[in-house]
Amino acid sequence: MLFLISDGISYCPDLQDSSCSSVNSLKGSLNMDKKEDALLPEISPTGSPQPFLPLLAPSPLSPFTNSTLPKLSGLCTLKFDAVESMMGVTSIDCVAPFAEYLANVMCCPQLEATLVILIGQSSKYTNMLALNGTLAKHCLSDFQQILVSQGANDTLQHICSLHPSNLTEGSCPVKDVREFETTVDSSSLLAACREIDLVNECCEQTCQNAISEAAKKLALKAYDLLSMQGAEVLSYHSTRVNDCRSIVHRWLGSKLDPNGAKNVLRGLSNCKNNKVCPLVFANTSHVIKACGDGMNNRTACCNSIESYVSHLQRQSFVTNLQALDCAASLGVKLQKANVSKNIYNLCHISLKDFSVQVSGCLLPSLPSDAVLDQSTGISFVCDLNDNIPAPWPSLSHLPVSSCNKTVKIPALPAAASGQTSKTIYLCRLQYEQLKHRVSSVSLGLDGSWKPLLYLILPLLLS
């Protein structure tokens, strides 16, 4: 285990050694001890922030991914070869030790899109846009087995709340391709969703509206409107429309090429995800006590909010837009508890403080994937690698929508190519401990070494 900074090399023999301060910081930020202990600002940086690309590199002792032969049921009829490339991307986005931390913005959206497209592409042979319950169990198991054999986390069903019912039609009355195409205006649907503007779709909702309209038409086929009361119809309608929306997604996955379908589905997923802060805000009583009205000790207040935010940093990577919403949500929560002072400004809380930490990383608001390079490992681009202040919300104003054209959000990072960087090698992580959850930075003192990982974080020089 060593630190490599520029041209100098220093060794890190013990986690308690002073030279391991960065490692200890990582250990603290990734320790998953869960004990209790959206306003968009007018931001216009003077210059484009440089990209930050954390890398998860392989140990020289073993391959990065644990490639094994999957144990398949032999009963699933889905055409896995149709999405072979996408499953490779999914296994990297959901790589075993870090799937939980990339779940809401990368792993689960990619996993769900791959599964939708798999069923859609298979419908070309089966003419069906859904599986029955028994087949769904076999196929979901095979799907995960293949991903795990390529290095993905083996608890993806739990992490992404994925169940066999997600492969069925649910309560939607239509799953046959021919019936689908005679029920909806398939040409208009395809025209609206063949290609989407990843920036404008979230606001204009051209494709989303077309999908909703098609889903409503499918849902209505479940009712005998002459024999049912209106209230009875409405009580089931919302659930049916949601289930039929999944059928529409699969149909699009059958009509578009896999890469095109992925761009559409990941784009639509990001529209949804960027509207919500994925972090869970635990008890804020100690922050309220230290920072509430009558605060007379700034140091105690800042220590309290910094400690609280450090617990948030153990949950998940977030996008830049999610970080804005998280900052607003926490700020409103504190203000309602009589914390009136702008403690973000007082204590220098920045947007990147709401994401998983080593040196701070906010993922881009547009869809992105991790990339595996056999020589350097796994990398993904981080947006806004600078200390943009977290906005303190005003209770007198409603949250500002990102669709408001007058709102300025931070610029996208400059291209990474050609940038000078320094790389820090952190202490080795025991893969076996990290398969389910990153709980510690450890050398594995039990002597039973499994494949090891290095965590590499390139910090771009200014």
Contacts in CASP RR format, 6 or more apart in sequence:
PFRMAT RR
TARGET T0000
AUTHOR 0000-0000-0000
METHOD contacts of the structure
MODEL  1
MLFLISDGISYCPDLQDSSCSSVNSLKGSLNMDKKEDALLPEISPTGSPQ
PFLPLLAPSPLSPFTNSTLPKLSGLCTLKFDAVESMMGVTSIDCVAPFAE
YLANVMCCPQLEATLVILIGQSSKYTNMLALNGTLAKHCLSDFQQILVSQ
GANDTLQHICSLHPSNLTEGSCPVKDVREFETTVDSSSLLAACREIDLVN
ECCEQTCQNAISEAAKKLALKAYDLLSMQGAEVLSYHSTRVNDCRSIVHR
WLGSKLDPNGAKNVLRGLSNCKNNKVCPLVFANTSHVIKACGDGMNNRTA
CCNSIESYVSHLQRQSFVTNLQALDCAASLGVKLQKANVSKNIYNLCHIS
LKDFSVQVSGCLLPSLPSDAVLDQSTGISFVCDLNDNIPAPWPSLSHLPV
SSCNKTVKIPALPAAASGQTSKTIYLCRLQYEQLKHRVSSVSLGLDGSWK
PLLYLILPLLLS
1 11 0 8 1.000
1 12 0 8 1.000
1 13 0 8 1.000
1 425 0 8 1.000
1 426 0 8 1.000
1 427 0 8 1.000
1 428 0 8 1.000
1 443 0 8 1.000
2 9 0 8 1.000
2 10 0 8 1.000
2 11 0 8 1.000
2 12 0 8 1.000
2 425 0 8 1.000
3 9 0 8 1.000
3 10 0 8 1.000
3 11 0 8 1.000
3 12 0 8 1.000
3 19 0 8 1.000
3 22 0 8 1.000
3 424 0 8 1.000
3 425 0 8 1.000
3 426 0 8 1.000
4 423 0 8 1.000
4 424 0 8 1.000
4 425 0 8 1.000
5 422 0 8 1.000
5 423 0 8 1.000
5 424 0 8 1.000
6 422 0 8 1.000
10 19 0 8 1.000
11 19 0 8 1.000
12 19 0 8 1.000
12 20 0 8 1.000
12 23 0 8 1.000
12 427 0 8 1.000
14 20 0 8 1.000
15 23 0 8 1.000
15 24 0 8 1.000
15 27 0 8 1.000
15 427 0 8 1.000
15 441 0 8 1.000
15 443 0 8 1.000
16 24 0 8 1.000
20 427 0 8 1.000
22 358 0 8 1.000
22 424 0 8 1.000
22 426 0 8 1.000
23 426 0 8 1.000
23 427 0 8 1.000
23 441 0 8 1.000
25 357 0 8 1.000
25 358 0 8 1.000
26 358 0 8 1.000
26 426 0 8 1.000
26 441 0 8 1.000
26 455 0 8 1.000
27 440 0 8 1.000
27 441 0 8 1.000
28 310 0 8 1.000
28 314 0 8 1.000
29 310 0 8 1.000
29 313 0 8 1.000
29 314 0 8 1.000
29 356 0 8 1.000
29 357 0 8 1.000
29 358 0 8 1.000
30 314 0 8 1.000
30 356 0 8 1.000
30 438 0 8 1.000
30 439 0 8 1.000
30 440 0 8 1.000
30 441 0 8 1.000
31 314 0 8 1.000
31 439 0 8 1.000
31 440 0 8 1.000
32 314 0 8 1.000
32 437 0 8 1.000
32 438 0 8 1.000
32 439 0 8 1.000
33 314 0 8 1.000
36 282 0 8 1.000
36 283 0 8 1.000
37 286 0 8 1.000
37 307 0 8 1.000
37 311 0 8 1.000
38 275 0 8 1.000
38 277 0 8 1.000
38 324 0 8 1.000
38 325 0 8 1.000
38 328 0 8 1.000
38 329 0 8 1.000
38 399 0 8 1.000
38 400 0 8 1.000
39 324 0 8 1.000
39 327 0 8 1.000
39 328 0 8 1.000
39 391 0 8 1.000
39 393 0 8 1.000
39 394 0 8 1.000
39 397 0 8 1.000
39 399 0 8 1.000
39 400 0 8 1.000
40 321 0 8 1.000
40 324 0 8 1.000
40 391 0 8 1.000
40 399 0 8 1.000
40 400 0 8 1.000
40 401 0 8 1.000
40 402 0 8 1.000
40 404 0 8 1.000
40 407 0 8 1.000
40 409 0 8 1.000
41 324 0 8 1.000
41 389 0 8 1.000
41 391 0 8 1.000
42 407 0 8 1.000
42 408 0 8 1.000
43 388 0 8 1.000
43 408 0 8 1.000
43 409 0 8 1.000
43 410 0 8 1.000
44 408 0 8 1.000
45 386 0 8 1.000
45 388 0 8 1.000
45 410 0 8 1.000
45 411 0 8 1.000
47 411 0 8 1.000
48 411 0 8 1.000
48 412 0 8 1.000
48 413 0 8 1.000
48 414 0 8 1.000
49 383 0 8 1.000
49 384 0 8 1.000
49 385 0 8 1.000
49 386 0 8 1.000
49 388 0 8 1.000
49 410 0 8 1.000
49 411 0 8 1.000
49 413 0 8 1.000
49 414 0 8 1.000
50 385 0 8 1.000
50 386 0 8 1.000
50 413 0 8 1.000
50 414 0 8 1.000
50 419 0 8 1.000
50 460 0 8 1.000
50 462 0 8 1.000
51 381 0 8 1.000
51 382 0 8 1.000
51 383 0 8 1.000
51 385 0 8 1.000
51 413 0 8 1.000
51 414 0 8 1.000
51 415 0 8 1.000
51 416 0 8 1.000
51 419 0 8 1.000
51 460 0 8 1.000
52 359 0 8 1.000
52 360 0 8 1.000
52 361 0 8 1.000
52 381 0 8 1.000
52 382 0 8 1.000
52 385 0 8 1.000
52 413 0 8 1.000
52 458 0 8 1.000
52 459 0 8 1.000
52 460 0 8 1.000
53 379 0 8 1.000
53 380 0 8 1.000
53 381 0 8 1.000
53 382 0 8 1.000
53 416 0 8 1.000
53 458 0 8 1.000
53 460 0 8 1.000
54 358 0 8 1.000
54 361 0 8 1.000
54 379 0 8 1.000
54 380 0 8 1.000
54 382 0 8 1.000
54 455 0 8 1.000
54 456 0 8 1.000
54 457 0 8 1.000
54 458 0 8 1.000
55 376 0 8 1.000
55 377 0 8 1.000
55 378 0 8 1.000
55 379 0 8 1.000
55 423 0 8 1.000
55 456 0 8 1.000
55 457 0 8 1.000
55 458 0 8 1.000
56 64 0 8 1.000
56 95 0 8 1.000
56 97 0 8 1.000
56 98 0 8 1.000
56 377 0 8 1.000
56 378 0 8 1.000
56 379 0 8 1.000
56 453 0 8 1.000
56 454 0 8 1.000
56 455 0 8 1.000
56 456 0 8 1.000
57 64 0 8 1.000
57 376 0 8 1.000
57 377 0 8 1.000
57 378 0 8 1.000
57 425 0 8 1.000
57 453 0 8 1.000
57 454 0 8 1.000
57 455 0 8 1.000
57 456 0 8 1.000
58 64 0 8 1.000
58 374 0 8 1.000
58 377 0 8 1.000
58 453 0 8 1.000
58 454 0 8 1.000
59 428 0 8 1.000
59 451 0 8 1.000
59 452 0 8 1.000
59 453 0 8 1.000
59 454 0 8 1.000
61 451 0 8 1.000
61 452 0 8 1.000
62 451 0 8 1.000
62 452 0 8 1.000
63 451 0 8 1.000
64 372 0 8 1.000
64 374 0 8 1.000
64 377 0 8 1.000
64 378 0 8 1.000
64 453 0 8 1.000
65 91 0 8 1.000
65 95 0 8 1.000
65 150 0 8 1.000
65 151 0 8 1.000
65 372 0 8 1.000
66 96 0 8 1.000
66 151 0 8 1.000
66 431 0 8 1.000
66 451 0 8 1.000
67 149 0 8 1.000
67 150 0 8 1.000
67 151 0 8 1.000
68 148 0 8 1.000
68 149 0 8 1.000
69 149 0 8 1.000
70 142 0 8 1.000
70 145 0 8 1.000
70 146 0 8 1.000
70 148 0 8 1.000
70 149 0 8 1.000
71 145 0 8 1.000
72 142 0 8 1.000
72 145 0 8 1.000
72 146 0 8 1.000
73 138 0 8 1.000
73 141 0 8 1.000
73 142 0 8 1.000
74 138 0 8 1.000
74 142 0 8 1.000
75 135 0 8 1.000
75 138 0 8 1.000
76 135 0 8 1.000
76 138 0 8 1.000
76 139 0 8 1.000
76 142 0 8 1.000
76 143 0 8 1.000
77 122 0 8 1.000
77 126 0 8 1.000
77 135 0 8 1.000
77 139 0 8 1.000
78 118 0 8 1.000
78 119 0 8 1.000
78 122 0 8 1.000
78 131 0 8 1.000
78 139 0 8 1.000
78 142 0 8 1.000
78 143 0 8 1.000
79 118 0 8 1.000
79 121 0 8 1.000
79 122 0 8 1.000
79 125 0 8 1.000
80 87 0 8 1.000
80 118 0 8 1.000
80 142 0 8 1.000
80 143 0 8 1.000
80 146 0 8 1.000
82 117 0 8 1.000
82 118 0 8 1.000
82 121 0 8 1.000
82 122 0 8 1.000
82 258 0 8 1.000
83 114 0 8 1.000
83 117 0 8 1.000
83 118 0 8 1.000
83 121 0 8 1.000
83 258 0 8 1.000
85 258 0 8 1.000
86 110 0 8 1.000
86 113 0 8 1.000
86 114 0 8 1.000
86 117 0 8 1.000
86 258 0 8 1.000
86 262 0 8 1.000
87 114 0 8 1.000
87 146 0 8 1.000
87 147 0 8 1.000
87 150 0 8 1.000
88 147 0 8 1.000
88 150 0 8 1.000
89 110 0 8 1.000
89 114 0 8 1.000
89 369 0 8 1.000
90 107 0 8 1.000
90 110 0 8 1.000
90 111 0 8 1.000
90 114 0 8 1.000
90 147 0 8 1.000
90 152 0 8 1.000
91 147 0 8 1.000
91 150 0 8 1.000
91 151 0 8 1.000
91 152 0 8 1.000
92 369 0 8 1.000
92 370 0 8 1.000
92 371 0 8 1.000
92 372 0 8 1.000
92 378 0 8 1.000
93 102 0 8 1.000
93 106 0 8 1.000
93 107 0 8 1.000
93 110 0 8 1.000
93 111 0 8 1.000
93 369 0 8 1.000
93 370 0 8 1.000
94 102 0 8 1.000
94 107 0 8 1.000
94 110 0 8 1.000
94 111 0 8 1.000
94 147 0 8 1.000
94 152 0 8 1.000
94 153 0 8 1.000
94 156 0 8 1.000
94 159 0 8 1.000
95 151 0 8 1.000
95 152 0 8 1.000
95 153 0 8 1.000
95 370 0 8 1.000
95 378 0 8 1.000
96 151 0 8 1.000
96 152 0 8 1.000
96 153 0 8 1.000
96 154 0 8 1.000
96 431 0 8 1.000
96 434 0 8 1.000
96 435 0 8 1.000
97 153 0 8 1.000
97 429 0 8 1.000
97 431 0 8 1.000
97 434 0 8 1.000
97 435 0 8 1.000
97 438 0 8 1.000
97 453 0 8 1.000
98 434 0 8 1.000
98 438 0 8 1.000
99 107 0 8 1.000
99 152 0 8 1.000
99 153 0 8 1.000
99 155 0 8 1.000
99 156 0 8 1.000
99 159 0 8 1.000
100 153 0 8 1.000
100 159 0 8 1.000
100 316 0 8 1.000
100 437 0 8 1.000
100 438 0 8 1.000
101 316 0 8 1.000
101 317 0 8 1.000
101 356 0 8 1.000
101 438 0 8 1.000
102 316 0 8 1.000
102 317 0 8 1.000
102 370 0 8 1.000
102 380 0 8 1.000
103 159 0 8 1.000
103 160 0 8 1.000
103 316 0 8 1.000
104 273 0 8 1.000
104 278 0 8 1.000
104 316 0 8 1.000
104 317 0 8 1.000
104 318 0 8 1.000
105 273 0 8 1.000
105 278 0 8 1.000
105 316 0 8 1.000
105 317 0 8 1.000
105 318 0 8 1.000
105 319 0 8 1.000
105 322 0 8 1.000
105 363 0 8 1.000
106 317 0 8 1.000
106 363 0 8 1.000
106 368 0 8 1.000
106 369 0 8 1.000
106 370 0 8 1.000
106 380 0 8 1.000
107 153 0 8 1.000
107 156 0 8 1.000
107 159 0 8 1.000
107 160 0 8 1.000
108 159 0 8 1.000
108 160 0 8 1.000
109 265 0 8 1.000
109 266 0 8 1.000
109 269 0 8 1.000
109 270 0 8 1.000
109 273 0 8 1.000
109 367 0 8 1.000
110 262 0 8 1.000
110 266 0 8 1.000
110 369 0 8 1.000
111 147 0 8 1.000
111 156 0 8 1.000
111 160 0 8 1.000
111 162 0 8 1.000
112 160 0 8 1.000
112 162 0 8 1.000
112 265 0 8 1.000
112 269 0 8 1.000
113 261 0 8 1.000
113 262 0 8 1.000
113 265 0 8 1.000
113 266 0 8 1.000
113 269 0 8 1.000
114 262 0 8 1.000
115 143 0 8 1.000
115 162 0 8 1.000
115 166 0 8 1.000
115 167 0 8 1.000
116 246 0 8 1.000
116 249 0 8 1.000
116 250 0 8 1.000
116 253 0 8 1.000
116 261 0 8 1.000
116 265 0 8 1.000
117 253 0 8 1.000
117 258 0 8 1.000
117 261 0 8 1.000
117 262 0 8 1.000
117 265 0 8 1.000
118 143 0 8 1.000
119 129 0 8 1.000
119 130 0 8 1.000
119 131 0 8 1.000
119 167 0 8 1.000
119 250 0 8 1.000
120 129 0 8 1.000
120 250 0 8 1.000
120 251 0 8 1.000
120 253 0 8 1.000
120 254 0 8 1.000
121 253 0 8 1.000
121 254 0 8 1.000
121 258 0 8 1.000
123 129 0 8 1.000
123 177 0 8 1.000
123 250 0 8 1.000
123 251 0 8 1.000
123 254 0 8 1.000
124 254 0 8 1.000
127 176 0 8 1.000
127 177 0 8 1.000
127 178 0 8 1.000
128 175 0 8 1.000
128 176 0 8 1.000
128 177 0 8 1.000
129 169 0 8 1.000
129 174 0 8 1.000
129 175 0 8 1.000
129 176 0 8 1.000
129 177 0 8 1.000
129 180 0 8 1.000
129 247 0 8 1.000
129 250 0 8 1.000
129 251 0 8 1.000
129 254 0 8 1.000
130 167 0 8 1.000
130 168 0 8 1.000
130 169 0 8 1.000
130 170 0 8 1.000
130 172 0 8 1.000
130 175 0 8 1.000
130 247 0 8 1.000
130 250 0 8 1.000
131 139 0 8 1.000
131 167 0 8 1.000
131 168 0 8 1.000
132 168 0 8 1.000
133 164 0 8 1.000
133 165 0 8 1.000
133 167 0 8 1.000
133 168 0 8 1.000
135 167 0 8 1.000
136 164 0 8 1.000
136 165 0 8 1.000
136 166 0 8 1.000
136 167 0 8 1.000
136 168 0 8 1.000
137 164 0 8 1.000
139 167 0 8 1.000
140 157 0 8 1.000
140 162 0 8 1.000
140 163 0 8 1.000
140 164 0 8 1.000
140 166 0 8 1.000
140 167 0 8 1.000
144 152 0 8 1.000
144 154 0 8 1.000
144 156 0 8 1.000
144 157 0 8 1.000
147 156 0 8 1.000
148 154 0 8 1.000
148 156 0 8 1.000
153 159 0 8 1.000
153 435 0 8 1.000
153 436 0 8 1.000
154 435 0 8 1.000
154 436 0 8 1.000
155 436 0 8 1.000
156 162 0 8 1.000
157 163 0 8 1.000
166 246 0 8 1.000
169 175 0 8 1.000
169 243 0 8 1.000
169 247 0 8 1.000
170 243 0 8 1.000
170 246 0 8 1.000
171 222 0 8 1.000
171 236 0 8 1.000
171 239 0 8 1.000
171 240 0 8 1.000
171 243 0 8 1.000
172 215 0 8 1.000
172 218 0 8 1.000
172 219 0 8 1.000
172 222 0 8 1.000
172 240 0 8 1.000
172 243 0 8 1.000
172 244 0 8 1.000
172 246 0 8 1.000
172 247 0 8 1.000
173 218 0 8 1.000
173 219 0 8 1.000
173 221 0 8 1.000
173 222 0 8 1.000
173 240 0 8 1.000
173 244 0 8 1.000
174 180 0 8 1.000
174 183 0 8 1.000
174 218 0 8 1.000
174 221 0 8 1.000
174 244 0 8 1.000
174 247 0 8 1.000
175 247 0 8 1.000
177 251 0 8 1.000
177 254 0 8 1.000
180 186 0 8 1.000
180 218 0 8 1.000
180 247 0 8 1.000
180 251 0 8 1.000
183 217 0 8 1.000
183 218 0 8 1.000
183 221 0 8 1.000
184 213 0 8 1.000
184 214 0 8 1.000
184 217 0 8 1.000
184 218 0 8 1.000
184 248 0 8 1.000
185 213 0 8 1.000
185 214 0 8 1.000
186 251 0 8 1.000
188 210 0 8 1.000
189 210 0 8 1.000
189 211 0 8 1.000
189 213 0 8 1.000
189 214 0 8 1.000
189 248 0 8 1.000
189 251 0 8 1.000
189 252 0 8 1.000
190 252 0 8 1.000
190 255 0 8 1.000
192 206 0 8 1.000
192 207 0 8 1.000
192 209 0 8 1.000
192 210 0 8 1.000
193 207 0 8 1.000
193 210 0 8 1.000
193 211 0 8 1.000
193 252 0 8 1.000
193 256 0 8 1.000
193 264 0 8 1.000
194 256 0 8 1.000
195 260 0 8 1.000
195 263 0 8 1.000
195 264 0 8 1.000
196 206 0 8 1.000
196 207 0 8 1.000
196 263 0 8 1.000
196 264 0 8 1.000
196 267 0 8 1.000
196 268 0 8 1.000
197 204 0 8 1.000
198 263 0 8 1.000
198 267 0 8 1.000
198 270 0 8 1.000
198 366 0 8 1.000
198 367 0 8 1.000
199 366 0 8 1.000
201 207 0 8 1.000
201 208 0 8 1.000
201 267 0 8 1.000
201 268 0 8 1.000
201 271 0 8 1.000
202 270 0 8 1.000
202 271 0 8 1.000
202 274 0 8 1.000
202 402 0 8 1.000
202 403 0 8 1.000
203 402 0 8 1.000
203 403 0 8 1.000
205 271 0 8 1.000
207 264 0 8 1.000
207 268 0 8 1.000
208 268 0 8 1.000
208 271 0 8 1.000
211 245 0 8 1.000
211 248 0 8 1.000
211 249 0 8 1.000
211 252 0 8 1.000
211 268 0 8 1.000
212 241 0 8 1.000
212 245 0 8 1.000
214 244 0 8 1.000
214 248 0 8 1.000
215 241 0 8 1.000
215 242 0 8 1.000
215 244 0 8 1.000
215 245 0 8 1.000
215 247 0 8 1.000
215 248 0 8 1.000
216 241 0 8 1.000
216 244 0 8 1.000
218 244 0 8 1.000
218 247 0 8 1.000
218 248 0 8 1.000
219 237 0 8 1.000
219 240 0 8 1.000
219 241 0 8 1.000
219 243 0 8 1.000
219 244 0 8 1.000
222 236 0 8 1.000
222 240 0 8 1.000
223 233 0 8 1.000
225 233 0 8 1.000
249 265 0 8 1.000
252 261 0 8 1.000
252 264 0 8 1.000
252 265 0 8 1.000
253 261 0 8 1.000
253 265 0 8 1.000
256 264 0 8 1.000
263 367 0 8 1.000
266 367 0 8 1.000
267 366 0 8 1.000
267 367 0 8 1.000
269 367 0 8 1.000
270 319 0 8 1.000
270 365 0 8 1.000
270 366 0 8 1.000
270 367 0 8 1.000
273 319 0 8 1.000
273 322 0 8 1.000
274 319 0 8 1.000
274 321 0 8 1.000
274 322 0 8 1.000
274 325 0 8 1.000
274 365 0 8 1.000
274 402 0 8 1.000
275 325 0 8 1.000
276 322 0 8 1.000
276 325 0 8 1.000
277 318 0 8 1.000
277 322 0 8 1.000
277 325 0 8 1.000
277 326 0 8 1.000
277 329 0 8 1.000
278 315 0 8 1.000
278 316 0 8 1.000
278 318 0 8 1.000
278 322 0 8 1.000
279 312 0 8 1.000
279 315 0 8 1.000
279 316 0 8 1.000
279 318 0 8 1.000
279 326 0 8 1.000
279 354 0 8 1.000
280 315 0 8 1.000
281 312 0 8 1.000
281 329 0 8 1.000
281 330 0 8 1.000
281 333 0 8 1.000
282 308 0 8 1.000
282 311 0 8 1.000
284 308 0 8 1.000
284 330 0 8 1.000
284 333 0 8 1.000
284 334 0 8 1.000
284 337 0 8 1.000
286 304 0 8 1.000
286 307 0 8 1.000
286 308 0 8 1.000
287 301 0 8 1.000
287 304 0 8 1.000
287 305 0 8 1.000
287 308 0 8 1.000
287 334 0 8 1.000
287 339 0 8 1.000
288 334 0 8 1.000
288 337 0 8 1.000
288 338 0 8 1.000
288 339 0 8 1.000
289 304 0 8 1.000
290 297 0 8 1.000
290 300 0 8 1.000
290 301 0 8 1.000
290 303 0 8 1.000
290 304 0 8 1.000
290 305 0 8 1.000
291 301 0 8 1.000
291 304 0 8 1.000
291 305 0 8 1.000
291 334 0 8 1.000
291 339 0 8 1.000
291 341 0 8 1.000
291 343 0 8 1.000
292 301 0 8 1.000
292 337 0 8 1.000
292 338 0 8 1.000
292 339 0 8 1.000
292 340 0 8 1.000
292 341 0 8 1.000
293 338 0 8 1.000
293 339 0 8 1.000
293 340 0 8 1.000
295 301 0 8 1.000
295 341 0 8 1.000
298 346 0 8 1.000
301 343 0 8 1.000
301 346 0 8 1.000
301 347 0 8 1.000
302 343 0 8 1.000
302 346 0 8 1.000
302 347 0 8 1.000
305 343 0 8 1.000
305 347 0 8 1.000
305 349 0 8 1.000
306 347 0 8 1.000
306 349 0 8 1.000
309 349 0 8 1.000
309 353 0 8 1.000
309 354 0 8 1.000
310 357 0 8 1.000
312 326 0 8 1.000
312 330 0 8 1.000
312 353 0 8 1.000
312 354 0 8 1.000
313 353 0 8 1.000
313 354 0 8 1.000
313 355 0 8 1.000
313 356 0 8 1.000
313 357 0 8 1.000
314 356 0 8 1.000
315 356 0 8 1.000
316 355 0 8 1.000
316 356 0 8 1.000
317 355 0 8 1.000
317 356 0 8 1.000
317 361 0 8 1.000
317 362 0 8 1.000
317 363 0 8 1.000
318 326 0 8 1.000
318 354 0 8 1.000
318 355 0 8 1.000
318 362 0 8 1.000
318 363 0 8 1.000
319 362 0 8 1.000
319 363 0 8 1.000
319 364 0 8 1.000
319 365 0 8 1.000
319 383 0 8 1.000
320 351 0 8 1.000
320 362 0 8 1.000
320 363 0 8 1.000
320 364 0 8 1.000
320 365 0 8 1.000
320 383 0 8 1.000
320 384 0 8 1.000
320 409 0 8 1.000
320 410 0 8 1.000
321 365 0 8 1.000
321 402 0 8 1.000
321 409 0 8 1.000
322 354 0 8 1.000
322 365 0 8 1.000
323 351 0 8 1.000
323 352 0 8 1.000
323 354 0 8 1.000
323 355 0 8 1.000
323 362 0 8 1.000
323 390 0 8 1.000
324 351 0 8 1.000
324 391 0 8 1.000
324 409 0 8 1.000
326 354 0 8 1.000
327 344 0 8 1.000
327 349 0 8 1.000
327 351 0 8 1.000
327 354 0 8 1.000
327 390 0 8 1.000
327 391 0 8 1.000
327 392 0 8 1.000
327 393 0 8 1.000
328 391 0 8 1.000
328 393 0 8 1.000
328 399 0 8 1.000
331 339 0 8 1.000
331 344 0 8 1.000
331 392 0 8 1.000
331 393 0 8 1.000
332 393 0 8 1.000
332 395 0 8 1.000
334 343 0 8 1.000
335 393 0 8 1.000
335 395 0 8 1.000
336 395 0 8 1.000
342 392 0 8 1.000
343 349 0 8 1.000
343 392 0 8 1.000
344 389 0 8 1.000
344 390 0 8 1.000
344 391 0 8 1.000
344 392 0 8 1.000
345 389 0 8 1.000
345 392 0 8 1.000
348 387 0 8 1.000
348 389 0 8 1.000
349 389 0 8 1.000
349 390 0 8 1.000
350 387 0 8 1.000
350 388 0 8 1.000
350 389 0 8 1.000
350 390 0 8 1.000
351 362 0 8 1.000
351 384 0 8 1.000
351 388 0 8 1.000
351 389 0 8 1.000
351 390 0 8 1.000
352 360 0 8 1.000
352 361 0 8 1.000
352 362 0 8 1.000
352 384 0 8 1.000
352 385 0 8 1.000
352 387 0 8 1.000
352 388 0 8 1.000
353 360 0 8 1.000
353 390 0 8 1.000
354 390 0 8 1.000
355 361 0 8 1.000
355 362 0 8 1.000
355 363 0 8 1.000
358 426 0 8 1.000
358 455 0 8 1.000
358 457 0 8 1.000
359 385 0 8 1.000
359 457 0 8 1.000
359 459 0 8 1.000
360 382 0 8 1.000
360 385 0 8 1.000
361 382 0 8 1.000
361 385 0 8 1.000
362 382 0 8 1.000
362 383 0 8 1.000
362 384 0 8 1.000
363 380 0 8 1.000
363 381 0 8 1.000
363 382 0 8 1.000
363 383 0 8 1.000
364 381 0 8 1.000
364 383 0 8 1.000
364 412 0 8 1.000
364 413 0 8 1.000
365 383 0 8 1.000
368 380 0 8 1.000
368 381 0 8 1.000
369 380 0 8 1.000
370 378 0 8 1.000
370 379 0 8 1.000
370 380 0 8 1.000
371 378 0 8 1.000
371 379 0 8 1.000
371 380 0 8 1.000
372 378 0 8 1.000
373 379 0 8 1.000
376 456 0 8 1.000
377 456 0 8 1.000
381 413 0 8 1.000
381 416 0 8 1.000
382 413 0 8 1.000
383 410 0 8 1.000
383 412 0 8 1.000
383 413 0 8 1.000
384 410 0 8 1.000
384 413 0 8 1.000
385 413 0 8 1.000
385 460 0 8 1.000
388 410 0 8 1.000
393 399 0 8 1.000
400 407 0 8 1.000
401 407 0 8 1.000
402 409 0 8 1.000
416 460 0 8 1.000
419 460 0 8 1.000
419 461 0 8 1.000
420 460 0 8 1.000
420 461 0 8 1.000
421 458 0 8 1.000
421 459 0 8 1.000
421 460 0 8 1.000
421 461 0 8 1.000
422 458 0 8 1.000
422 459 0 8 1.000
422 461 0 8 1.000
423 456 0 8 1.000
423 457 0 8 1.000
423 458 0 8 1.000
423 459 0 8 1.000
424 456 0 8 1.000
424 457 0 8 1.000
424 458 0 8 1.000
424 459 0 8 1.000
425 454 0 8 1.000
425 456 0 8 1.000
426 441 0 8 1.000
426 454 0 8 1.000
426 455 0 8 1.000
426 456 0 8 1.000
426 457 0 8 1.000
427 441 0 8 1.000
427 443 0 8 1.000
428 443 0 8 1.000
428 452 0 8 1.000
428 453 0 8 1.000
428 454 0 8 1.000
429 438 0 8 1.000
429 441 0 8 1.000
429 442 0 8 1.000
429 452 0 8 1.000
429 453 0 8 1.000
429 454 0 8 1.000
429 455 0 8 1.000
430 442 0 8 1.000
430 443 0 8 1.000
430 444 0 8 1.000
430 449 0 8 1.000
430 450 0 8 1.000
430 452 0 8 1.000
431 450 0 8 1.000
431 451 0 8 1.000
431 452 0 8 1.000
431 453 0 8 1.000
432 448 0 8 1.000
432 450 0 8 1.000
433 439 0 8 1.000
433 440 0 8 1.000
433 442 0 8 1.000
433 444 0 8 1.000
434 453 0 8 1.000
END
